[in-house]
Structures are given as C-alpha cells and as structure tokens.
C-alpha cells in the first residue's frame, strides 16, 4: 500500500487524467501513422519493382544482373523454416509449437479440492500455435501468431519499426512488458507453468505501443509502453496503462564465470471491470478449481499499480533466479496481491542457461541426442518454491467497495505456497520432455500477511504430476 500512495499519479501529477487522455490520443495517432508508413513502403516497393521490370525488358544484360540480385535467396530450418536473402534484409519465417500434457492429481480427503479427483490422468493439448515472422528491408518487421488448442484465437499481431539504432517501435498485440515470467515464452521456461502469483498479476498479451531497445554496449535494455490494460483480443477503453521495464545485463556473458542479470518493472493504469471479470489465484498445475476467485461488479472503476523486481545469477551449469511481485488495486478500499518465487537449476550435461535481456531464450545443447551416434542431449534438474498472498478484505463484507459480498472460506483461500521439482530433457534444440511434480499447501485460516503464507501446512493441499512433450519449430 505504500507505493499506492507514494506513486499515485494524482499526487505526483495533478494533470494525470489529461495525461491519460493525451496518451490515448498519442496511441491512436501513432497507430495511424505506423499504418500509413507501412502502406507507403509497400506502395513504394511496388512502384520500384514495376520500374525495374520495365527497364529489364529493354536491356537483356541488365535483366541478367537484376535477376541474380533478386534470386540471391536461401532457405534454412533454424528455429523454423526460413526463406531469406543473404543480407537478411528480407526474411520470411514459418514456425509454431505443440505442447501435449498429461496430468495426475492427488487431493487430501478433507481438502479444498476433494471433489476434483475426477481430473486424474487427464490429457490436454496445452498449446498448438502457428506463427509467421516477416522482415521487410532493414526497417520493418511483423509477426502473426495464432492459437488452435481449444479455440482459434489471435495471440501476436504486431509491427516493429527499426528506424533508430537504440530504439525500436512496436505497435499491435504483443506480450505486456511487465515482470520476468510474463514476457518469457512458454517454450523456454524451466517449468510447464508459471508461478501462482506471476500468473495472477501478469497481463499476458495486450494491445498497445512500445518503445524498446538497449544502450550501445548492451549493458542496459529497456521497454516503455502505453497499453490498453485489458485482456488479449479485447478492445480497449479510454483508459490506458503506462508500463516500464529496465534490465541490467552483464558486461559480457562468459561461460563458466559469474553472470548476473537484474531488472525492475512498474505499471499503472485505471480500469473498468467488464462483465464477468475476476481477480483470480490458480494452482500452478492449472486445475479447474481456483484458489481464489473474486468476481467484480460490471463497470466497477478502479486503479491498478504493479511492481516487480527480479534477478538471475548463472555460473556454468548452475542457475539461481528469484522474482518478487506486489500489486495494489484501489477500489473504495485498497487491496493487494503479493508473492515471490525462487528457482534453482543445474544442467547435468554441462550446458549453461541461455538468457537474453534477462529472459530465457532457446537453450543450446552440446551433444544432440541421436540413437545412431553418441549424444545424450541436455539434462536439467530444477526446483521452484513460490508463495502467494491475497488481502483479507476479499473475505469481508463491503471489503472492496459498498455492496461487495465477502468470499466464502470454504471455497477460497488467501495464502499458500508451492514446491515444484522438475526434470527436463532436451534431445536437441527443438524438442523437450518435462516432468514436474508439484505440491501446493493452502491456509486453513486466513493469513494476515505474506510472512504467514510461508509457514502454511494444512489438509487443504494438492499434489500433481505433470508430463509435457514439446516440439517447437
């Protein structure tokens, strides 16, 4: 709650409402300008191509030269099917990912989820995505990603403008630049699912405009964005979110030496609750039952402030990572979500974790698995401990605003923690087998703070064994 008052835009900037309105206008203007710019570049390219065609019809020798220039193209299967020119100014990349999960659940007989045991041994297509990435000259990039696992829906759809060496401009729908877990691709994370608190306070994807880049020596990376502050594939309102993320990279990532990445994120925005909108805490196994589910009255107005800090320390095959989250929701009363996680991992086969701007990237494998020759792939052991806490006001009548109905403790909890032990096998750089065992403890009684959430041990618990096969291309 301290940062709710200290960082209140109304206190720091009396013209906050006008600034938010101006940001919205700026967002729309930039959107139109970017669209016009792309259309102009396509038109100019078409005119140039037509001019080349006319000239080459008249001059056979020039035609040979120009033909060799425009057909200087090759293909590869690096991270998907690539068709590109040798100077990489024109690139078409086709890729995707498939994640197949198998779950086995175990619930305590008197616990919160005792009625959910029928989920045991379920199978799930967690993700089935196709993506297209395009580079047009050295100035334009675009990406489209579609999800087909449960229903067809848009994931990524953005244009990236690269006019300036230190700053790129991204506009469209893309991962919200907050925290470390959220921007990390699901195909690169160490565990099948994010932490309970990270999933609760993160934004996934959203629509907006972002400036991003790094300093000349790549020591610092930044992201500054104006976003809708809504769910993915949801139209925005007159309100906007302002978000910033800063990352400090090591001077040079050297294998076998100590390498440290650390970062911080902050976002602030006004919200209007949509019909059926909820504030939710879910188990890290993604079972049907929620830990906490608070449905907001439609058109409820509130503000949201979020803070996240993280670090990652790597030396050879060993890694230590931690992240802390705090979110304040300002209704008639202030309520908060808090939590953190700590990860430790070790590659038995000697690989070093691949990281770019503080976020996990495609893992390199020293000796890819091949039954015909020597090579075991990469084997990794990992452990995560995570803690979550939700304000007690959720369980009080009129706790959030007048007319708020207190949540029932028989169906909701406000604190707990989860242990995960994982084994990852990377046969090569495109396939991965993941085995996660996780156990979640939840509070019998309402916890008063985040500290009490660490000591929770009760009959309200869930154990899960999750196996995932992943192929990304």
N, C-alpha and C positions, 0 to 999 in steps of 0.2 A: 504493500500500500504506500510505502514511502515514495516510490518512483511515480505513483499515480498523482501525487500532489506536486512533487518536485519538477517533474517533466510535463506538467499539464500545459498544453499549448495555449489555453485561455490565460494562464498566468504569465507564461513567457512571452506570448504573442497575442495581444488583445485583438488583433485582426485575424485570428485563426479562421473564423467562419469564411471571411472574404478570401483568405489564402486558400482554403479548401476549395471554394468555388473557382478561384483562379486556376488552381491545379487541374480541376476538371476541364476547364476551357483549354488549358495548355495541352492536356492529354488528347482531347478531341482534335485540336489543331495539328499536333504532331502526327496523329493518326492519319489525317487527310494529307498532310504534307508528304509523309512517307509513301502513301499510296500513289500520290501524283508523281513522286520521284521514280518509283518503280515502273509506272506506266510510261513515263518519259524515256527511261532507259531501254525498255522493251521496244518502244517506237523507234528510238534512235538506232538500236541494233538492227531492226528490220530494214530501215532505210539504208543502213550501211551494207547489209547483206545484198539488198537489191542493186545497189550501186556496183558492188563487186561483180555480181552476176552479169550486168550489162557490159562491163569492161572486159571480162574474160571471154565473152562471146566474140569480141572483136580481135583479141590478141591471144593466139593459141599458146605462145610461150609463157605469157603471164598466167594463163589458166593452169599450166602445169605447176608453177611455183605456188600459186594460191591453193591449189588442191592439196599439195603436200603439207601446206601450213595448217589447213583446217582438218586434215585427217591424221594429224600427229596425236593420236588418241590411243590409250591403252586401258586395259581392264585389270582388276585385281580383286582378291577376296579378303582384303584386310578390313576387319570389322564390318563385314557386309560386302555386297557386290558393288564395286566402284567402277565407274566409267569416267575417265578424266584425261585432260590434256597434260602434256609433260610439265608445263609450267604451273599446273594445278590451279589455274585461274578459272577453269570450268570443270566442275565435279558434280556427278550425279551418284548418290549413294542410296542403295536399297538395302534395308535391313529389317530386323524385328527381334522378338523374343517370345519364348514359350516357357511357362513355368507350371509344372504339374506337381501338386501337393497331395500328400496322404497324411491324415491326422489320426491320432488315437488319444482320446481324452479319458481322464480318471478324476472323479469328483468324490469329495468326502460325503458320507451318507447324510450328514446333517447340515451340509454347507449351502452356500448361496445358489449353487448351480446343480443341486441334486436332481432336478427334473430335466437336465440337459444331456443325460448319459446316452440318449439315442444317437448323438452325433458321433460316437466312437467309430473308428475305422472308416471315416468318410474320405472320399476322393474329391479333388477340386482342381479345375483349371484356373489357377490364380491369375495368370495374365496370358494373353495371346495378342501381341501387338505387331503391327507392321509400320514401318517408318520410311520416309523419303527425305533425304537431305540434298540440298542443291546449293552450289556455289556458282555465281554468275559474275565473272570478272573478279577482280580483287576487292570489290566494294560491296557485293551483295551476297547474302546467304539467306536461306529459308529452310524450314523444317516442318514436316507434317507427320504426326503420329496418331494412329487410330487403334482403339482397343476393341477386341471382339470376344473376350472371355465370357461375359454374362450378357452383355448387350453391346451393340455397336455405338461407340461414342468417341468424340474427339478428345485427344489428350494434349498434343502440342500442335500449335499452328502459329508460327511467328516468322517475322522478317528481321534480319540482323544487318545493320548498315555499318560498314567499316571504313569510314572516310578519314578518321584520325588515328594515328598510331597508338595513342594512350587511352582512347575512349571509343567504345562501340555502342550503338544504339539498337536496342531490341524492342520490338513492339508486336503485340499479339497475345497469345495464351502460352504460358511457359511456367516452369517451377517458380514459386514465390521465393524471393531471396531472404529467407529467414531461417536461422539455425544451421546446423550441420547435417542432421539426419534428413530433413526435408529435401534439400537440393541434391542429395546423394541418390543416384539411380538405383532402383531396386535390383538391378543385375550386378551391382558392385558391392552391396552391403555385406557385412560379415554374417548377419543373421537373416532368416527368412522375413522377419517383420521388424518394424521399428519399435522403440520403447513405448509404453503406455502414455507417458507424459509427452513424448515427442509427437506422437500421432494425435494427441488431444489438442495441443496448442499450435501445431503446424498448420499451414494453409494448403499444402499440396500444390496444385496449379491454380493460377488466377490470370486474369486479363489486365494488361497494363503496358506501361512504357518503362524501360530500364536503361540507365547508363551503366556500363561495366567496362572494366579494363584493369590494367596494372601499371605500376611505375616502370620506368625504363629498365631497371635492373631486376624487375620481377620480384622484388622483396615484399611489396605490398600489393594486394588485389582488393578491389572494391566493387560494390554493387549498390546503386541508388535507384529506387523505383517509386513510381506512382501507380498504384494498383486499385482495382475495383474493391478489394476487400471482401469478395464473395467467393462462393464455391466455383470450381471449374465448370465451364459450359453454362454459367449463369450470367444473365445480363446485369450490368452494374446499375447503381443508382447515382444520385447527385453527390453522395459521399464518396470519398476516396481514402485509401490507406497510403501513408508515406512509410517507406521501409529503407533501411540501410544495413549493409553487412560489410565489415572490414576483416581482412585476413592478413596475417603476417607469415610469409613463407621463410624457410631457412635460406641463408645466403646461397647455398648450393647443396642440393640433396646428394649426399655421398653414402654409398652402400657400406655398411659396417661401422659408420660413425653415428653420433647422436644427431638426430634431425628433429626439429621442433616446429610445429605449425600451431598458431593460436588465432582465435577470431572472436568477434562480438557482433551481435545483431540487435536491432531495435526497430519496432514498428508501432505506429499509432494511427487510429482511424475511428471514425464514427460509423455505427452500424444501425440497420433497421432490420429486425427479425422477419424473415419470410415465414410463410405458412409451414408448420411442421419443423421449424428449425430447432435444433437441440444442441446443448453443450454436453459432450459425452466423453466418458472414460471407458476404454475397452481393454480386454486382456490382450496380451501380446500374441496369443495363439489365434486371435480373431474369431473366437467362438461367438455364437449367436447372442448369448447373454452379455449384457453390459455391466460394468462395474458401477457406473453412474450414468443416468440418462435424465437430463433436465430439459424439458420442452418449454420454449419461450412462447409467450403470447404473441400472435401475429401483430406486426407493426410496432413492436416494442423498440424504443430507441435507446441506444446505449453506446458507450465508447469502449475501445479495447486498446490496451497497451501491452506490448510483449517485449521481453528481454531474454537474450540467450547468450551464453559465453561457452567456449569450447577450446580444448587443446588436444593435440595428437603428438605423441612422442614415439619415435621409431629409431631402433638401432638394429641393423641386420634383420633377422627373422622375428624379432620381438617388437611388440607394439603395446602402448598404453594410451587410452583415449578416454576423455570424460566430457560431459556437457551438462550445463545447468539451465533450466527454464523457469521463468516466472511470468505469469500473465494476470493482469488485473482487468476485470470487467466492471465498468461503472454504470450501474442501473440507478435506482434511488439510493441503493447502498453499494459499497464496493465489495466485490467477492474475487477470490483468486484461485488459480491453479498453480501448483509448484511441483517441482520434481527434478531429478537428475538421473544419469546413468554413468557407469564406469565399465569400460571394456578392456580386457587383456587378451592378447592373442600371440600365437607363436607358430611359425612355419617349420615343421619337422624336416622339410626338404631344403631349407636354407634360403628360400625366396625372401625378398624384402617387400613390404606392403607398398603398392603404387598409389601415390597421392598427388593431386593437382589442386593448387589453391585451397588446401585444407580438406578437400573432399576426395573420397576413394575413387580411383579410376580403374580401368581394366587391368587385372592382375597379370603380370608376366609370369611365365612358367619356365623354369630352367630346362627341364627334360620332359617333353610331352610324352604322354602315355601312348605306346604302340605295342600291341601284342607280339609283333614280329621282331622288335628290337628292344634294347634296354631303355628304360624310361618309365618312371613311376608317376609322372605328373607332379602336382604340388599338393601337399597335405598340410592342413592347418587345424590347430586346436584353438578354441575361443571360449571366453566366458564373459557374460554381462550380468551386472547387478543394477537394477533400476528401482527407483522409489517414486511414488506419486502421492499427492495430497490435494484435496478439494476443500474449499471453505465450508465450515459448519453451517453457514447461513442458508445453504441449499436445503437444509433439513429443518428450517424454522419457518413458521407461518409469517407471511409478509417479509421474508428474509431478503429477497432481491428487490421487490417493489410491491406496492399495495395490491393485494389480491393474489400474491404468489402462494401456491399450495405447497406445503412442506413435503419433501420427498420422503418416502417410506423406507425405514432402515431395513425392512425385510427384503427389499428389492434393490437397494442401493448401498454402497459403502463410500467413504470419503478418503480412505488411505489404505496403503498396502505396499508390497514390494514383490519383485520377481527375480528369480535366478534363472539363467539360461546357460547350459553347457552345449557347445556346438562342435561338430567335426565337419570340415569342408574338404572335398576332394576336387581339384581342378585337373582333369585329364589333359586339358590344353587350354587355350585362351578363350574358347567359345562355349565350352560345356562345364557344368558344375553340379556336383551332388552335395546336398546339405542335409545334415541330420542334427536337429535341435531338440534337446529336452528342456522343458521349462516348467517351473513351479511358481505359482502365484499365491501369496498369502494376503488375506484381507482382514480388516479390523472387525472384531465382534462389536465393539462400541465405537462411537465417533471419536476420532483422533483430534487433538487440539492444535497440532502443528506438524510440520514436516518431520521434525525430530522423532515424534512418536510413531510415525509411519515406518521408520526403520526397524522398530522392535516388535512389529506385529507378528504374532503367530497364533493361529486360530483354527477352528474347524471349518471355516469358510475358505476353502482352498481349491485350486485346480492344478492338475498335472497334465502335461501334453507332450506327446512325442510326435514330431513333425519331420517328414521326409520330403525333400524337394529335388526334382530333377529340372535343371535349367539349361536351355540352349538359346544363345543369342548370336545373331549374325548381322 
